[in-house]
Amino acid sequence: MKNDIIFNLLKVHQRIENACKISGRNPKDVQLLLATKTVPAAKIKIAIEAGETLMGENKMQELRDKDFELKNMPVERHFIGHLQTNKVKDVLKYVSCIQSVDRLNLADELHKQLQNQNRKLDIFVQVNTSYEESKFGLPPDEVLSFIKKIKSYETLNIKGLMTIGLLDVEKQKMIPSLRLLRTIRDEIYAEGIEGLTDLKLSMGMSQDLELAIAEGSNIVRIGTSIFGNRFLGKEIWNENIAE
Ligand SMILES: *Cc1c(COP(=O)(O)O)cnc(C)c1O
């Protein structure tokens, strides 16, 4: 088990480096986030001990279950799953960043809880760039006005944009949903909003890592290629099921 994970990590880092080389990017500008849903803490620890410093969970329950084993490890925990407003308070106990902010009532609740705690939080705005009903995220054409609204919430540090790209066996079909996230970022930049001049793109998973890097990704979120398949049989992406 241990050797498998370490070997897989090496392969993933090689994939990242190759993709950077091909697109003329600096590998330092692409961070690897361990996507750890359904992965037991013991396995996550192996990856952390091998030098990984960033992980993302999709469910409050898993954050809580693994907290005892991970809280003293040198790893930054992000939340990358769909977040219900009634779970905000609990999730805030465990994470330093929420990558899945996708609606105003969630931003409102975060702002309220963070104000109570006198604390700030890094966030990413999740965008549904594949326009699939199975995914969460803001519709692309609502991102700019959403960002303008939450820009006044001083508790939220807007770090960037996140998407789950369209997954397909055909590469060409996966590119547009990744490219769109970058286009949206450029549109935000064009507005010249103060403080929003360095937005990161969180995109790319096991299947589309290389494509995402070619489109400018700064954080690739990888689960399967590191920890193995989560389900037996063919896995069809659905955030509702993945939750
Ligand atoms: C599961 C998950 C990933 C990783 O997907 P893999 O295909 O296993 O690499 C990335 N992002 C999110 C939001 C996820 O839920």
Ligand as a Chemical Component Dictionary entry (heavy atoms), coordinates in Angstrom:
data_LIG
# 
_chem_comp.id                   LIG 
_chem_comp.type                 NON-POLYMER 
_chem_comp.pdbx_formal_charge   0 
_chem_comp.three_letter_code    LIG 
# 
loop_
_chem_comp_atom.comp_id 
_chem_comp_atom.atom_id 
_chem_comp_atom.alt_atom_id 
_chem_comp_atom.type_symbol 
_chem_comp_atom.charge 
_chem_comp_atom.model_Cartn_x 
_chem_comp_atom.model_Cartn_y 
_chem_comp_atom.model_Cartn_z 
_chem_comp_atom.pdbx_ordinal 
LIG C1 C1 C 0 -12.906 13.583 -6.295  1  
LIG C2 C2 C 0 -12.579 14.931 -6.695  2  
LIG C3 C3 C 0 -11.412 15.213 -7.414  3  
LIG C4 C4 C 0 -10.420 14.140 -7.839  4  
LIG O1 O1 O 0 -10.932 13.329 -8.841  5  
LIG P1 P1 P 0 -10.076 12.093 -9.400  6  
LIG O2 O2 O 0 -10.713 11.795 -10.698 7  
LIG O3 O3 O 0 -10.226 10.990 -8.414  8  
LIG O4 O4 O 0 -8.673  12.527 -9.511  9  
LIG C5 C5 C 0 -11.157 16.535 -7.744  10 
LIG N1 N1 N 0 -12.000 17.522 -7.423  11 
LIG C6 C6 C 0 -13.130 17.293 -6.740  12 
LIG C7 C7 C 0 -14.014 18.441 -6.398  13 
LIG C8 C8 C 0 -13.460 16.005 -6.362  14 
LIG O5 O5 O 0 -14.597 15.797 -5.686  15 
# 
loop_
_chem_comp_bond.comp_id 
_chem_comp_bond.atom_id_1 
_chem_comp_bond.atom_id_2 
_chem_comp_bond.value_order 
_chem_comp_bond.pdbx_ordinal 
LIG C1 C2 SING 1  
LIG C2 C3 SING 2  
LIG C2 C8 DOUB 3  
LIG C3 C4 SING 4  
LIG C3 C5 DOUB 5  
LIG C4 O1 SING 6  
LIG O1 P1 SING 7  
LIG P1 O2 DOUB 8  
LIG P1 O3 SING 9  
LIG P1 O4 SING 10 
LIG C5 N1 SING 11 
LIG N1 C6 DOUB 12 
LIG C6 C7 SING 13 
LIG C6 C8 SING 14 
LIG C8 O5 SING 15 
# 
